[in-house]
Amino acid sequence: MGEGTGIPAAIGTIIMGSGKITEKGVLPPEACVNPMDLLELAKTKVQAVAAKGFPIAIEHIDKDGKSQKVDLFS
């Protein structure tokens, strides 16, 4: 459950506490969170405590169903 609920909530809290979320009210994440802020924070903070490395996998699947992993930090 940590990967699905606890870690995203903690990252969102850290981003909000750093002042990067300024919108008020009830909003979906895509309306107020810069995805790269979230990914950078996950890379530096979560990876440090996760034994398996970076906890987020990004994958592109083309129209033919071919899957390719995406590395945003290379």
Secondary structure by P-SEA (a helix, b strand, c coil): cccccaaaaaaaaaaaaaccccccccccccccccaaaaaaaaaccccccccccccbbbbbbccccbbbbbbccc
